[in-house]
Amino acid sequence: MKIAITGANSSVGLNLLKHIVSATDIDVIAGVRSDRAMKSLPSSPQIDPRIITYQDSTQLAAALEGAGCIVHLAGILIEDKNTSYASANVDATEAVVEAAQKLGAKHLIFISVVGASKDSSNAYFRSKGLAEEFVKNSGLAASIIRTPILLGPNTAGASSMIGAAKQSKTKILGGGKYSMRPLDIDDLNQAILNCCNSDSREAKLYELVGPEPISYRDLIQKTAAMMNNSVEIGSVPVAIAKLVAAISSRIKGGGITPTVIDVITMDEVVNKNADGELNITLTPLQNTLEKILEHKKNK
Ligand SMILES: NC(=O)c1ccc[n+]([C@@H]2O[C@H](COP(=O)([O-])OP(=O)(O)OC[C@H]3O[C@@H](n4cnc5c(N)ncnc54)[C@H](OP(=O)(O)O)[C@@H]3O)[C@@H](O)[C@H]2O)c1
């Protein structure tokens, strides 16, 4: 089987490539946007790295030619001067859908987020919701997987968590009282590979979250304890953080905005976890944290 991955240099992409090379005979077109990103990809006879552009779906289709399944990972939470939700989340997904249609791809997988909705008042959730619409209405066999915060050795979520857990004192948004359902990145990538192998002919929506709810505060304290540390957690009031973010993001042309703060502090809740449907055995949170800390120790 040959698959294509967009945003192959993302944290999910790099972890997916590792799974593919270590445990499968799948060939991969690994799509990235720059030479710099290409250098971050592992080297393997199974991986064919290619520079792709999302500006022209015909060129994109030519670059992804030969792939039966397309895994669309490119996407952002934090905007900057060079990239916006409109370009990275909405337009890029529209281009990938058009390219998949041109190619006659057998399956398209799109990684979305818990909370995505085209009608959301939050610009990030709205952009992911609009992107989902392109996939849903594409006529292609597709899997849309909404995920919560992802935890794995190189995810942004794990870096912030460890950054806080190693302090003796830290202040976090709202005291970290919001509830999360952290998902092990290995579980997400197993789900992606299972979808690539699926013979479903429709577009399906899944919400895949981790096995246990935990507040961010407790997650930091649990991680700190596993690092033999004790951390005192204080609170940055959310309203003040949003005010500061509104000013600084306007000056910098991106970064942490009130929109991002609303995403971070939202309770991650789903009606039904798709682990059974996606044939995944969820990794217990304790094991996920052990893997992350082990990786950090060996770095
Ligand atoms: N990490 C999480 O906790 C989490 C949670 C929910 C959903 N997700 C979704 O999962 C996917 C992978 O997440 P991740 O955290 O692994 O991503 P990541 O490491 O932040 O990487 C982002 C990727 O998007 C690409 N990108 C940025 N701007 C772009 C644009 N304008 N057009 C096309 N591509 C662009 C980047 O390419 P360059 O390097 O060239 O900029 C990079 O490949 C994303 O769609 C994300 O929304 C992640």
The ligand as a Gaussian input file, in Angstrom:
#p B3LYP/6-31G(d) Opt

LIG

0 1
 N       -1.056000      18.664000      18.638000
 C       -2.291000      18.590000      19.149000
 O       -2.467000      18.510000      20.395000
 C       -3.498000      18.595000      18.220000
 C       -4.782000      18.571000      18.790000
 C       -5.891000      18.545000      17.931000
 C       -5.713000      18.541000      16.559000
 N       -4.458000      18.577000      16.041000
 C       -4.319000      18.591000      14.568000
 O       -3.423000      17.556000      14.169000
 C       -2.677000      17.991000      13.015000
 C       -1.190000      17.826000      13.319000
 O       -0.904000      18.583000      14.487000
 P        0.585000      18.789000      15.018000
 O        0.511000      19.378000      16.372000
 O        1.348000      17.540000      14.784000
 O        1.087000      19.905000      14.000000
 P        2.468000      20.767000      14.094000
 O        3.548000      19.939000      14.658000
 O        2.139000      22.063000      14.752000
 O        2.758000      21.051000      12.540000
 C        1.918000      21.878000      11.776000
 C        1.999000      21.472000      10.312000
 O        1.137000      22.321000       9.542000
 C        1.909000      22.896000       8.484000
 N        1.421000      24.227000       8.140000
 C        1.530000      25.377000       8.850000
 N        0.977000      26.401000       8.161000
 C        0.532000      25.885000       6.991000
 C       -0.141000      26.431000       5.859000
 N       -0.462000      27.736000       5.785000
 N       -0.451000      25.605000       4.827000
 C       -0.152000      24.302000       4.893000
 N        0.494000      23.722000       5.929000
 C        0.797000      24.502000       6.970000
 C        3.329000      22.949000       9.023000
 O        4.233000      23.058000       7.950000
 P        5.553000      24.017000       8.063000
 O        6.490000      23.303000       9.009000
 O        6.023000      24.092000       6.674000
 O        5.073000      25.324000       8.623000
 C        3.414000      21.597000       9.743000
 O        3.644000      20.559000       8.831000
 C       -3.069000      19.448000      12.762000
 O       -4.036000      19.494000      11.749000
 C       -3.668000      19.886000      14.091000
 O       -4.641000      20.898000      13.923000
 C       -3.329000      18.599000      16.835000

